[in-house]
C-alpha cells in the first residue's frame, strides 16, 4: 500500500512510520514542512491512504492556530486534483469539544475535511485523541508525561499546579495499533468519530507518584505493577527518557564466608527474585516456611537440593546442575537446603512468593538431616 504521512517528524509520525516500515509491502511518502510543492503533488497523485498528523500546537501566538484548518484545506486541494480518492485519517483532539483556540482550530479542520470528503467522495476518518504519551515525545513542551519522565530521570523539579486534575491518556503503541486497523477499514468508530482505546484516567498527583516510583527502582529494586496497563506503559515510556549512563546500575551484594546473596527484583504483587552464590562444599538453607514458597534454578554449578516434611523423616534429594536446567519448587512445610557439590561457585536463581521483610519473617530454622 502507498501511504502518505504528514507531520512525519512529529511524535506520532515517527512512531507510525517506524511501525509501517516493518511491512515491506508498504511504500511510505513522508511529508513535513520541508517537502516541496512539486513532491507533495506527486505523493498526492499516487497515495492510497493518508495519515494527516500535521498541526501547530503550543505556538508563541495563539493566532498561529488559525493555520491548522488553512493548511489542511491547502493539502486537500492537492489531493482532489487527481482521480485517486484515498482515505484520509485526521488526527484531531478531544479539545475540539472545548472553547479554546487550539480546540476551535481542530474543530474547523474537522468540518473542512468532512465537507471535502462528501463533495469529492473520499472516506474520512477523524480521530479525537486525548493526551498521547510514549517514546520520542518532546519533554517540557506539551506532554506532562514526557516532562515528568525526562525531569525525574535527571532530578529536575517539575512545578505542578493542580494535583487533583484528571488526565485522559492513551499510549502511543495503542494509537499505532488503532491506526493500522483503520488502514484495513476496521477502526473503532463511535458515532461520527473514531477513538483509540484503552483510555486511562489518572490524576496529576497520582501520575507524578507513579513516575517517581520508577526513579527509585535502581535503589529499591521494586518493579512496576505490570497488571496495570497504565503503569506498564508509563514505565516503558520512562525508560526511554533515562540517560543511557543511568540504564546500568549496581546491585547490592551481601557477602559472607559461605558465598553471597543478591536481591535482584521485587514486586508488591509478584514476590522477589534473588541470586544465591555458594562456595564449593557450602550448604545453605536448613529452614522452612509456613506460607512463603520458592522456586530454585541452578544456573551455574552442581548442587543437591534436599527437602524434608517437617513432621516426617523421608529426605527427598534433587541433583541439579547447569547442564540440565530444572526448577525445584519449595513448598510450605518442607525444611530445605541447597549444597554446592561442584568444584566452583554455584549460582542459583531464586524466586520467593514474598518480598523479604525482616520485621515479618516466615523462616524457621530446622536442619534437613
C-alpha positions as CSV (number, residue, x, y, z in Angstrom):
1,X,0.0,0.0,0.0
2,X,1.2,3.5,-0.8
3,X,0.7,5.6,2.4
4,X,1.2,9.3,2.8
5,X,2.1,10.6,6.2
6,X,2.1,14.3,7.0
7,X,3.8,15.5,10.2
8,X,6.4,12.8,9.6
9,X,8.9,14.3,12.0
10,X,6.4,14.6,14.9
11,X,6.0,12.3,17.8
12,X,3.1,10.3,16.4
13,X,4.5,10.4,12.9
14,X,7.9,8.9,13.9
15,X,6.2,6.0,15.8
16,X,3.8,5.3,13.0
17,X,6.4,5.4,10.3
18,X,8.7,3.0,12.1
19,X,5.9,0.6,12.5
20,X,4.6,0.8,8.9
21,X,8.1,0.3,7.6
22,X,8.2,-3.2,9.2
23,X,5.8,-4.3,6.4
24,X,7.9,-4.3,3.2
25,X,4.8,-4.1,1.0
26,X,4.2,-0.6,2.2
27,X,5.6,2.4,0.4
28,X,5.7,5.4,2.7
29,X,5.6,9.0,1.4
30,X,6.9,11.3,4.2
31,X,5.7,14.9,4.3
32,X,7.0,17.6,6.6
33,X,7.5,21.4,6.4
34,X,10.5,20.9,4.1
35,X,8.6,18.9,1.5
36,X,8.4,20.8,-1.8
37,X,5.1,21.5,-3.5
38,X,6.2,19.5,-6.5
39,X,7.0,16.5,-4.4
40,X,3.7,16.8,-2.4
41,X,1.8,17.0,-5.7
42,X,3.4,13.7,-6.8
43,X,2.7,12.0,-3.5
44,X,-0.9,13.1,-3.5
45,X,-1.4,11.7,-7.1
46,X,-0.2,8.3,-6.1
47,X,-1.2,7.5,-2.5
48,X,-3.9,5.0,-1.3
49,X,-4.2,6.3,2.2
50,X,-3.4,9.5,4.1
51,X,-2.4,9.9,7.7
52,X,-2.8,13.6,8.3
53,X,-0.9,14.2,11.5
54,X,0.5,17.7,10.9
55,X,-0.6,20.6,13.1
56,X,0.6,23.5,15.1
57,X,0.4,23.3,18.9
58,X,1.9,25.4,21.6
59,X,2.7,28.4,19.4
60,X,4.0,31.7,20.8
61,X,1.0,33.5,19.4
62,X,-2.4,31.7,19.6
63,X,-3.3,33.2,16.3
64,X,-1.0,30.7,14.7
65,X,-3.6,28.0,15.4
66,X,-5.6,29.5,12.5
67,X,-3.1,27.9,10.2
68,X,-4.3,24.4,11.2
69,X,-7.5,24.4,9.1
70,X,-5.9,26.5,6.4
71,X,-3.0,24.1,6.0
72,X,-5.4,21.1,5.9
73,X,-7.5,22.8,3.2
74,X,-4.4,23.6,1.2
75,X,-3.4,19.9,1.4
76,X,-6.8,18.7,0.4
77,X,-6.7,20.9,-2.8
78,X,-3.6,19.0,-3.8
79,X,-5.4,15.7,-3.2
80,X,-8.5,16.5,-5.2
81,X,-6.6,17.4,-8.4
82,X,-6.3,13.8,-9.1
83,X,-8.7,11.0,-9.9
84,X,-7.4,8.9,-6.9
85,X,-9.6,9.1,-3.8
86,X,-7.5,7.9,-0.8
87,X,-9.0,7.6,2.6
88,X,-7.9,10.4,4.9
89,X,-7.3,9.8,8.6
90,X,-7.1,13.0,10.5
91,X,-5.5,13.3,14.0
92,X,-7.8,15.7,15.8
93,X,-8.2,16.2,19.5
94,X,-10.8,15.9,22.3
95,X,-10.1,19.6,22.7
96,X,-12.3,20.1,19.6
97,X,-15.1,20.0,22.1
98,X,-13.7,22.9,24.1
99,X,-13.9,26.6,23.7
100,X,-10.2,27.4,23.3
101,X,-8.0,28.4,20.3
102,X,-6.5,25.1,19.7
103,X,-9.8,23.2,20.0
104,X,-11.5,25.6,17.7
105,X,-8.8,25.2,15.0
106,X,-9.2,21.4,15.3
107,X,-13.0,21.5,15.0
108,X,-12.8,23.8,12.0
109,X,-10.3,21.4,10.3
110,X,-12.7,18.5,11.0
111,X,-15.6,20.4,9.3
112,X,-13.4,21.3,6.3
113,X,-12.3,17.6,5.9
114,X,-15.9,16.3,6.1
115,X,-17.0,18.9,3.5
116,X,-14.3,17.9,1.0
117,X,-14.8,14.2,1.7
118,X,-18.5,14.5,1.0
119,X,-18.1,16.6,-2.1
120,X,-15.3,14.6,-3.7
121,X,-16.1,11.2,-2.5
122,X,-13.3,10.0,-0.3
123,X,-13.5,8.4,3.1
124,X,-12.8,10.5,6.2
125,X,-11.7,9.1,9.5
126,X,-11.5,11.7,12.3
127,X,-9.7,10.5,15.4
128,X,-10.3,12.7,18.5
129,X,-7.3,11.9,20.6
130,X,-6.8,12.7,24.3
131,X,-3.2,13.1,25.7
132,X,-0.9,10.7,23.8
133,X,2.3,9.6,25.5
134,X,5.2,7.3,24.8
135,X,8.7,7.2,23.4
136,X,10.1,10.1,21.4
137,X,7.6,12.7,22.7
138,X,9.3,16.1,23.3
139,X,9.6,16.9,27.0
140,X,8.9,20.3,28.5
141,X,6.6,21.1,25.6
142,X,3.0,19.9,25.5
143,X,3.1,16.5,27.3
144,X,3.1,16.3,31.0
145,X,4.1,12.6,30.9
146,X,7.2,13.3,28.8
147,X,8.1,16.3,31.0
148,X,7.8,14.3,34.2
149,X,9.7,11.3,32.8
150,X,12.5,13.5,31.5
151,X,12.8,15.7,34.5
152,X,12.6,13.0,37.2
153,X,15.3,10.9,35.4
154,X,17.5,14.0,35.8
155,X,16.5,15.1,39.2
156,X,14.9,18.3,37.8
157,X,11.9,19.6,39.8
158,X,8.6,20.0,37.9
159,X,6.1,22.5,39.2
160,X,2.6,21.0,39.2
161,X,-0.3,23.3,39.7
162,X,-3.4,21.1,40.4
163,X,-2.6,17.6,41.6
164,X,-6.3,16.7,41.6
165,X,-6.7,17.5,37.9
166,X,-7.6,14.4,36.0
167,X,-6.0,13.5,32.7
168,X,-7.2,11.1,30.0
169,X,-4.2,9.3,28.5
170,X,-3.6,7.0,25.5
171,X,-0.4,5.1,24.9
172,X,1.4,5.6,21.6
173,X,1.5,1.9,20.7
174,X,-2.3,1.7,21.2
175,X,-2.6,4.7,18.8
176,X,-0.5,2.9,16.2
177,X,-2.4,-0.3,16.6
178,X,-5.7,1.5,16.1
179,X,-4.3,3.5,13.1
180,X,-3.2,0.3,11.4
181,X,-6.8,-1.1,11.9
182,X,-8.1,2.0,10.2
183,X,-5.9,1.1,7.2
184,X,-8.0,-2.0,6.7
185,X,-11.3,-0.4,7.5
186,X,-11.6,-1.8,11.0
187,X,-11.2,1.4,13.0
188,X,-13.0,1.9,16.3
189,X,-15.8,4.2,15.2
190,X,-18.3,5.6,17.7
191,X,-20.9,7.9,16.2
192,X,-19.2,10.4,13.9
193,X,-15.7,10.0,15.2
194,X,-13.0,7.4,15.8
195,X,-11.3,6.7,19.1
196,X,-8.3,4.9,20.5
197,X,-8.6,2.5,23.4
198,X,-7.9,1.9,26.2
199,X,-8.0,5.4,27.7
200,X,-6.5,5.6,31.2
201,X,-7.8,8.3,33.5
202,X,-5.4,9.4,36.3
203,X,-4.9,12.4,38.5
204,X,-1.9,14.6,38.0
205,X,-0.8,13.8,41.6
206,X,-1.1,10.0,41.0
207,X,0.8,10.3,37.7
208,X,3.6,12.1,39.5
209,X,3.7,9.5,42.2
210,X,3.9,6.6,39.7
211,X,6.7,8.1,37.7
212,X,8.6,9.0,41.0
213,X,8.4,5.3,41.9
214,X,10.2,4.4,38.7
215,X,13.0,6.7,39.6
216,X,13.6,4.8,42.8
217,X,13.8,1.4,41.3
218,X,17.6,1.3,40.9
219,X,17.7,1.8,44.7
220,X,14.9,-0.5,46.0
221,X,14.6,-2.9,43.0
222,X,10.7,-2.7,43.0
223,X,9.4,-3.3,39.5
224,X,6.1,-1.7,38.4
225,X,2.7,-3.3,38.5
226,X,2.6,-4.9,35.1
227,X,-1.0,-5.9,35.5
228,X,-1.8,-2.2,35.2
229,X,-1.9,-1.1,31.6
230,X,-1.1,2.5,32.7
231,X,1.8,1.6,34.9
232,X,3.2,-0.9,32.4
233,X,3.1,1.7,29.6
234,X,4.4,4.5,31.7
235,X,7.4,2.5,32.8
236,X,8.2,1.6,29.2
237,X,8.0,5.3,28.4
238,X,10.0,6.4,31.4
239,X,13.0,4.2,30.4
240,X,13.2,5.9,27.1
241,X,14.0,9.2,28.9
242,X,16.6,7.8,31.2
243,X,20.1,9.0,30.3
244,X,22.0,6.0,28.8
245,X,24.7,6.1,31.5
246,X,21.9,5.5,34.1
247,X,20.4,2.4,32.4
248,X,23.1,0.3,34.0
249,X,23.4,0.2,37.8
250,X,24.9,-2.0,40.5
251,X,23.1,-4.5,42.7
252,X,23.6,-4.8,46.5
253,X,25.6,-7.9,47.2
254,X,25.6,-9.4,50.7
255,X,28.8,-11.5,51.2
256,X,29.9,-13.9,53.9
257,X,32.2,-16.9,54.2
258,X,29.7,-19.1,52.5
259,X,29.3,-17.0,49.4
260,X,26.9,-14.2,48.5
261,X,23.2,-13.2,48.3
262,X,21.9,-10.6,45.8
263,X,18.4,-9.1,45.7
264,X,17.6,-8.7,42.0
265,X,13.9,-7.7,41.6
266,X,11.0,-7.1,44.0
267,X,7.3,-6.7,43.4
268,X,4.4,-5.8,45.7
269,X,2.3,-8.3,43.7
270,X,4.7,-11.0,42.5
271,X,7.3,-11.5,45.2
272,X,11.0,-11.3,44.9
273,X,13.8,-12.7,42.6
274,X,17.3,-13.1,44.1
275,X,20.6,-14.7,43.2
276,X,22.4,-17.1,45.6
277,X,26.1,-17.8,45.3
278,X,27.7,-20.6,47.2
279,X,31.3,-21.6,47.5
280,X,32.2,-25.3,46.9
281,X,31.1,-27.6,49.7
282,X,28.8,-25.0,51.3
283,X,25.3,-25.8,52.4
284,X,22.7,-23.1,52.8
285,X,19.1,-23.1,54.0
286,X,18.1,-25.6,56.6
287,X,14.8,-23.8,57.3
288,X,11.1,-23.9,56.4
289,X,8.2,-21.6,55.7
290,X,4.5,-21.6,56.8
291,X,3.2,-19.8,53.7
292,X,6.2,-18.5,51.7
293,X,7.0,-20.7,48.7
294,X,10.1,-20.6,46.5
295,X,11.5,-21.8,43.1
296,X,15.2,-22.7,42.8
297,X,17.0,-22.9,39.4
298,X,20.8,-23.7,39.4
299,X,22.2,-21.6,36.6
300,X,25.8,-22.4,37.2
301,X,27.4,-25.4,39.0
302,X,26.2,-28.6,40.5
303,X,24.0,-28.7,43.6
304,X,22.0,-31.0,45.8
305,X,18.7,-29.6,46.9
306,X,17.2,-31.5,49.8
307,X,13.6,-31.4,51.3
308,X,12.0,-33.0,54.3
309,X,8.5,-32.6,55.5
310,X,8.8,-31.1,59.0
311,X,6.8,-33.8,60.6
312,X,8.4,-36.7,58.6
313,X,11.7,-38.5,58.2
314,X,11.9,-39.0,54.4
315,X,14.6,-36.8,52.7
316,X,13.9,-36.0,49.1
317,X,17.1,-35.1,47.1
318,X,17.2,-33.3,43.8
319,X,20.5,-33.5,41.9
320,X,20.5,-30.3,39.7
321,X,23.2,-28.7,37.6
322,X,23.7,-26.1,34.9
323,X,23.9,-28.7,32.0
324,X,20.2,-29.7,32.6
325,X,18.2,-26.7,33.9
326,X,15.4,-27.6,36.2
327,X,13.0,-25.8,38.6
328,X,12.7,-27.1,42.1
329,X,9.6,-25.9,43.9
330,X,10.0,-25.4,47.7
331,X,6.6,-26.0,49.2
332,X,5.5,-24.6,52.6
333,X,6.0,-27.1,55.5
334,X,9.2,-28.6,54.0
335,X,12.6,-27.8,55.6
336,X,15.1,-27.5,52.8
337,X,18.8,-26.9,52.0
338,X,21.0,-26.4,49.0
339,X,24.6,-27.8,48.9
340,X,27.2,-26.9,46.3
341,X,28.9,-30.3,45.4
342,X,30.8,-28.8,42.5
343,X,34.4,-27.6,42.3
344,X,33.4,-23.9,41.5
345,X,31.0,-21.4,43.0
346,X,27.4,-22.2,42.2
347,X,24.8,-19.6,41.1
348,X,21.2,-20.2,41.9
349,X,18.3,-18.1,40.8
350,X,15.6,-17.9,43.5
351,X,12.0,-16.7,43.3
352,X,10.1,-16.2,46.5
353,X,6.4,-15.5,46.7
354,X,7.0,-12.8,49.3
355,X,9.4,-9.9,49.4
356,X,11.9,-10.3,52.3
357,X,10.7,-8.4,55.4
358,X,13.0,-8.6,58.5
359,X,10.0,-7.5,60.6
360,X,7.8,-10.3,59.5
361,X,9.9,-13.4,58.9
362,X,8.3,-16.6,57.7
363,X,11.5,-18.5,58.1
364,X,12.0,-21.2,60.8
365,X,15.4,-22.9,61.3
366,X,15.3,-26.7,61.1
367,X,18.0,-28.9,59.7
368,X,17.0,-31.2,56.9
369,X,19.2,-34.1,58.2
